[in-house]
Amino acid sequence: MGIGSGFDSGFSTDLGGGFGFNEGFSKRKIAAVTGYIPSAGALFTNIGTYIVDGTRVLHNGLVGSGDPARAGVLTRINITRTVVLKVTETVTVQGFKFVRVPEPSGNWSSLSDNCDAVLTVKSGGSINGGAISTKTFATNSKFRTTSSGRTESTSVNDFRTDYDLITVYDASPVTLTSGTYTVVFKSVQSQIGLAHFWTANVPIPTTTTIYPDPVDTANTTFYPVMEILSTAP
């Protein structure tokens, strides 16, 4: 998975606030954040802002509440989550990582939670120089803080040390040129809740070569806790 222990405290950066919202992203290198080690090959990550010293930050169902995250966004075979990405220069992408939370959906106890992500060009860009128009990432790799005795919750703020990291990737990476891209993410088995940030409370970092597009309506209210990976786990 490339996360190491995920809970080492020997990494630091200029957090600029209690939850480390100013993560010190550079164009080519992702800075380590206390409590989470970014995956090898991470082009973009905000997971270290969400998981701090092994604990998920607080969620709230109302934007502007001051809490960083919103209630988990549900996906399943007939419920999808669309994210629009901005690419500022040519990048290689091989997968995406998301955070699943103990959502009061009745499915946290289920481990049948394979997911996929379908990438298409929205505007101006190309996939492999235009050789293909769409790319599906469907191989799953998972890290779970709880793999047995998973307790259903009535609030996403319960059991804040429990979460899954789900990486969705393909054996073949793709090259993306400058432009915008749509990624449609869904669970192909059980209903799952994905962690998201309120954009008003945690602005999207935009200094990497690829990131959720802050001006697209798909991301203006909330956007995923995620990593975009240049290599498979």
C-alpha positions as CSV (number, residue, x, y, z in Angstrom):
1,M,0.0,0.0,0.0
2,G,3.0,2.3,0.4
3,I,1.6,3.9,3.6
4,G,4.2,2.6,6.0
5,S,2.7,2.4,9.4
6,G,0.6,5.4,8.7
7,F,0.8,6.5,12.3
8,D,4.4,7.6,12.7
9,S,4.8,10.8,14.5
10,G,8.3,11.6,13.4
11,F,7.2,13.5,10.3
12,S,6.3,17.2,10.4
13,T,5.6,20.2,8.2
14,D,4.5,23.7,8.7
15,L,0.9,22.8,9.5
16,G,-0.4,26.4,9.6
17,G,-3.3,25.4,11.9
18,G,-4.7,22.7,14.1
19,F,-5.4,20.2,11.4
20,G,-2.5,21.0,9.0
21,F,-4.7,22.6,6.3
22,N,-1.7,24.3,4.7
23,E,0.2,21.1,3.8
24,G,3.2,22.7,2.1
25,F,2.6,21.0,-1.3
26,S,5.4,21.6,-3.8
27,K,5.1,21.1,-7.5
28,R,7.0,17.8,-7.6
29,K,7.0,16.6,-4.0
30,I,4.3,15.9,-1.4
31,A,5.4,16.9,2.1
32,A,4.8,14.3,4.9
33,V,2.1,15.4,7.4
34,T,2.0,14.3,11.0
35,G,0.0,11.1,11.4
36,Y,0.0,9.9,7.8
37,I,2.7,9.1,5.3
38,P,1.8,9.8,1.7
39,S,1.8,6.9,-0.7
40,A,4.9,6.4,-2.9
41,G,4.1,8.1,-6.2
42,A,1.5,10.5,-4.8
43,L,0.9,13.4,-7.2
44,F,-1.8,14.9,-4.9
45,T,-2.8,14.0,-1.3
46,N,-4.9,15.5,1.4
47,I,-5.3,12.3,3.5
48,G,-2.8,13.7,6.0
49,T,-5.1,16.6,6.6
50,Y,-8.0,14.2,7.3
51,I,-6.2,11.5,9.3
52,V,-4.2,13.1,12.1
53,D,-2.2,10.9,14.5
54,G,-4.5,8.0,13.4
55,T,-7.7,9.8,14.1
56,R,-10.2,11.1,11.5
57,V,-11.1,14.8,11.8
58,L,-14.7,15.9,12.7
59,H,-17.5,15.8,10.2
60,N,-20.6,18.0,10.2
61,G,-23.7,17.8,7.9
62,L,-23.8,21.6,7.3
63,V,-21.3,23.6,5.3
64,G,-19.8,26.5,7.2
65,S,-20.1,24.7,10.5
66,G,-16.3,25.0,11.0
67,D,-15.8,21.3,11.0
68,P,-13.4,20.2,8.2
69,A,-15.3,17.3,6.8
70,R,-18.9,16.6,5.7
71,A,-20.9,13.5,6.4
72,G,-19.7,10.6,4.2
73,V,-20.8,10.6,0.6
74,L,-22.4,7.3,-0.3
75,T,-21.6,5.3,-3.4
76,R,-22.8,2.0,-4.7
77,I,-23.5,0.3,-8.1
78,N,-26.3,2.8,-8.8
79,I,-25.0,5.8,-6.9
80,T,-21.8,7.4,-8.2
81,R,-19.6,10.2,-7.1
82,T,-18.1,12.5,-9.8
83,V,-14.9,14.4,-9.3
84,V,-13.4,16.8,-11.8
85,L,-9.6,17.0,-11.9
86,K,-7.4,19.8,-13.2
87,V,-4.1,18.9,-14.9
88,T,-1.6,21.8,-15.4
89,E,1.1,19.8,-17.2
90,T,1.7,16.3,-18.5
91,V,1.4,13.7,-15.7
92,T,1.2,9.9,-15.4
93,V,-1.7,8.5,-13.4
94,Q,-2.1,4.8,-12.3
95,G,-4.7,5.0,-9.6
96,F,-6.6,6.8,-6.8
97,K,-6.9,6.2,-3.1
98,F,-10.0,7.1,-1.1
99,V,-11.0,6.9,2.6
100,R,-14.0,4.8,3.6
101,V,-15.7,5.8,6.9
102,P,-18.0,4.0,9.3
103,E,-21.1,5.5,7.8
104,P,-24.6,4.7,9.2
105,S,-25.6,3.0,6.0
106,G,-25.9,-0.6,7.3
107,N,-22.9,-1.8,5.3
108,W,-19.8,-1.0,7.4
109,S,-19.7,-4.6,8.6
110,S,-19.5,-5.8,4.9
111,L,-16.0,-6.3,3.5
112,S,-17.4,-6.8,-0.1
113,D,-16.6,-3.2,-1.1
114,N,-14.6,-3.4,-4.3
115,C,-14.7,-0.1,-6.2
116,D,-13.8,1.3,-9.6
117,A,-13.1,4.7,-11.1
118,V,-13.7,5.7,-14.7
119,L,-11.6,8.5,-16.1
120,T,-12.6,10.6,-19.2
121,V,-11.5,13.8,-20.7
122,K,-13.8,16.7,-19.9
123,S,-12.0,19.6,-21.6
124,G,-8.8,20.3,-23.4
125,G,-6.8,17.3,-22.3
126,S,-6.0,13.8,-23.8
127,I,-5.4,10.3,-22.5
128,N,-2.3,8.7,-23.9
129,G,-2.0,11.3,-26.6
130,G,-5.6,10.7,-27.7
131,A,-5.1,7.0,-28.2
132,I,-8.0,6.2,-25.8
133,S,-10.9,8.3,-24.7
134,T,-11.6,6.6,-21.4
135,K,-9.7,4.6,-18.7
136,T,-11.2,2.3,-16.1
137,F,-9.3,1.6,-12.8
138,A,-10.8,-1.5,-11.2
139,T,-8.1,-3.4,-9.3
140,N,-8.5,-2.9,-5.5
141,S,-6.0,-2.8,-2.7
142,K,-7.2,-2.1,0.8
143,F,-5.9,-1.2,4.2
144,R,-8.3,-1.6,7.1
145,T,-7.9,-0.4,10.7
146,T,-10.7,-2.8,11.6
147,S,-11.2,-6.1,9.7
148,S,-13.4,-8.0,12.1
149,G,-16.0,-6.9,14.6
150,R,-16.7,-3.8,12.6
151,T,-19.3,-1.8,14.6
152,E,-22.1,0.1,12.8
153,S,-22.4,3.7,13.9
154,T,-25.2,6.3,14.0
155,S,-22.7,9.1,13.3
156,V,-19.7,9.3,11.1
157,N,-18.0,10.9,14.1
158,D,-18.2,7.7,16.0
159,F,-15.2,5.3,16.0
160,R,-12.9,8.0,14.6
161,T,-9.9,5.7,14.6
162,D,-11.7,3.3,12.3
163,Y,-11.4,3.7,8.5
164,D,-10.5,1.9,5.3
165,L,-8.0,3.1,2.7
166,I,-9.2,1.9,-0.7
167,T,-6.8,2.1,-3.7
168,V,-8.3,1.7,-7.1
169,Y,-5.7,1.2,-9.9
170,D,-4.8,-0.6,-13.1
171,A,-1.7,-2.4,-14.3
172,S,-1.2,0.1,-17.1
173,P,-0.7,3.8,-16.2
174,V,-2.0,6.6,-18.5
175,T,-0.5,9.9,-19.6
176,L,-2.7,12.9,-19.2
177,T,-2.0,16.3,-20.8
178,S,-3.1,19.7,-19.6
179,G,-6.9,20.0,-19.3
180,T,-9.7,18.8,-17.1
181,Y,-10.9,15.3,-16.5
182,T,-14.0,13.6,-15.0
183,V,-13.5,10.7,-12.6
184,V,-16.7,8.7,-11.8
185,F,-16.2,6.6,-8.6
186,K,-18.5,3.9,-7.4
187,S,-18.7,0.8,-5.2
188,V,-19.5,-2.3,-7.3
189,Q,-20.7,-4.3,-4.3
190,S,-21.8,-2.9,-1.0
191,Q,-22.8,0.7,-0.3
192,I,-19.9,2.7,1.2
193,G,-19.4,6.1,2.6
194,L,-16.4,8.1,1.4
195,A,-14.8,10.9,3.4
196,H,-15.0,14.4,1.9
197,F,-13.9,17.9,2.9
198,W,-16.1,21.0,2.9
199,T,-14.4,23.2,0.3
200,A,-15.3,26.3,2.3
201,N,-13.6,24.9,5.4
202,V,-10.6,23.2,3.8
203,P,-9.8,24.9,0.4
204,I,-8.4,22.7,-2.3
205,P,-4.6,22.9,-2.6
206,T,-3.8,23.9,-6.2
207,T,0.1,23.9,-6.3
208,T,0.5,20.4,-7.6
209,T,0.3,19.3,-11.3
210,I,-3.0,17.6,-10.7
211,Y,-5.8,18.4,-8.2
212,P,-9.6,18.6,-7.8
213,D,-10.7,21.5,-9.9
214,P,-11.8,24.2,-7.5
215,V,-13.9,26.1,-10.0
216,D,-15.9,23.1,-11.2
217,T,-19.3,22.6,-9.7
218,A,-18.5,19.0,-8.9
219,N,-16.0,20.3,-6.2
220,T,-17.2,23.7,-5.2
221,T,-19.2,22.6,-2.2
222,F,-17.2,19.4,-1.2
223,Y,-14.5,17.3,-2.6
224,P,-12.9,13.9,-1.8
225,V,-10.3,13.0,0.8
226,M,-8.0,11.3,-1.7
227,E,-4.6,10.6,-3.3
228,I,-3.9,10.6,-7.0
229,L,-1.1,8.1,-7.7
230,S,1.5,7.9,-10.4
231,T,2.3,4.3,-9.6
232,A,0.4,1.2,-8.4
233,P,0.6,0.2,-4.7
